[in-house]
Amino acid sequence: MLRRLHSLPGLLAGLIVAFMATTGVVLSLQPVLDHVSVAARTDLTVAQLAQAVSTELRGVERIVHSASGAVTAYYDAGQGAAAASVDPATGAVIGAYKRPHFSRA
């Protein structure tokens, strides 16, 4: 009887450890996947990138370059603040910035 009672907490602990290991692997691969999804870098300087972004978007308040290489520009869209994803190679706007649902960026 005691062995059966002891096996239930052990099984539960094993499932928890397996879940933690699986989520750890997924979260450790996320930076690699982010880096692969970003366009190739070029020799644009920060000033050239800022100039290219400011010509496409009026009212740019902030440009953020993440560790993965993604560039996001925050600007005033007239009716409130907005964000756009920017191609780091050319400074062209790719589209509206979509916050990742699964991981924080």
C-alpha positions in Angstrom: 0.0 0.0 0.0 2.8 2.5 0.9 4.6 1.7 -2.4 1.5 2.6 -4.4 1.0 5.8 -2.4 4.7 6.7 -2.9 4.6 6.1 -6.6 1.8 8.7 -7.2 3.9 11.7 -6.0 6.9 10.3 -7.9 4.9 10.1 -11.1 3.6 13.7 -10.6 7.1 14.9 -10.0 8.4 13.2 -13.1 5.7 14.8 -15.2 6.5 18.2 -13.8 10.2 17.7 -14.6 9.5 16.5 -18.1 7.3 19.6 -18.7 10.0 22.0 -17.4 12.6 20.3 -19.6 10.5 20.6 -22.7 9.6 24.3 -22.1 13.3 25.0 -21.3 14.4 23.6 -24.7 11.7 25.6 -26.5 12.7 28.8 -24.7 16.4 28.3 -25.3 15.8 27.9 -29.1 13.7 31.0 -29.4 16.7 33.5 -29.7 18.1 31.3 -32.5 14.8 31.2 -34.4 14.5 35.0 -34.0 18.0 35.5 -35.3 17.3 33.3 -38.4 14.1 35.1 -39.2 15.7 38.5 -39.4 17.1 39.8 -42.7 20.8 39.8 -43.4 22.7 42.7 -42.0 24.5 45.3 -44.2 26.9 48.1 -43.7 24.3 50.7 -42.9 25.4 53.0 -40.1 23.0 54.0 -37.3 22.7 57.5 -38.8 21.8 56.1 -42.3 19.3 53.7 -40.8 17.7 56.5 -38.8 17.5 58.7 -41.8 15.9 56.0 -44.0 13.3 55.2 -41.3 12.5 58.9 -40.6 11.9 59.5 -44.3 9.3 56.7 -44.4 7.7 57.3 -41.1 6.8 60.8 -39.9 7.1 61.5 -36.1 9.6 58.7 -35.3 10.2 58.8 -31.5 12.4 55.8 -31.0 14.2 53.1 -33.0 15.0 49.9 -31.2 17.5 47.3 -32.4 17.1 44.0 -30.5 19.8 41.4 -29.9 18.2 39.2 -32.6 18.8 41.9 -35.2 15.2 43.0 -35.5 14.6 46.7 -35.8 11.4 48.3 -34.5 10.4 52.0 -35.0 8.0 53.6 -32.6 6.2 56.7 -34.0 3.2 59.0 -33.6 0.5 57.9 -36.1 -1.7 60.9 -35.5 -4.3 59.2 -33.4 -1.8 57.6 -31.0 1.5 55.8 -30.8 2.2 53.0 -33.2 5.1 50.6 -34.0 6.5 49.3 -37.3 9.0 46.5 -38.1 11.9 47.8 -40.2 14.2 46.0 -42.6 17.7 46.5 -41.0 19.4 46.2 -44.4 17.5 49.0 -46.1 15.6 50.9 -43.5 12.3 50.2 -45.3 9.2 49.6 -43.3 8.2 45.9 -43.5 4.8 46.3 -41.8 3.1 46.9 -38.5 5.0 45.5 -35.5 3.3 42.4 -34.0 4.2 41.6 -30.5 5.2 37.9 -30.1 2.5 35.9 -28.4 4.7 33.1 -27.1 7.8 34.9 -25.9 8.6 38.3 -24.7 10.8 40.4 -26.9 
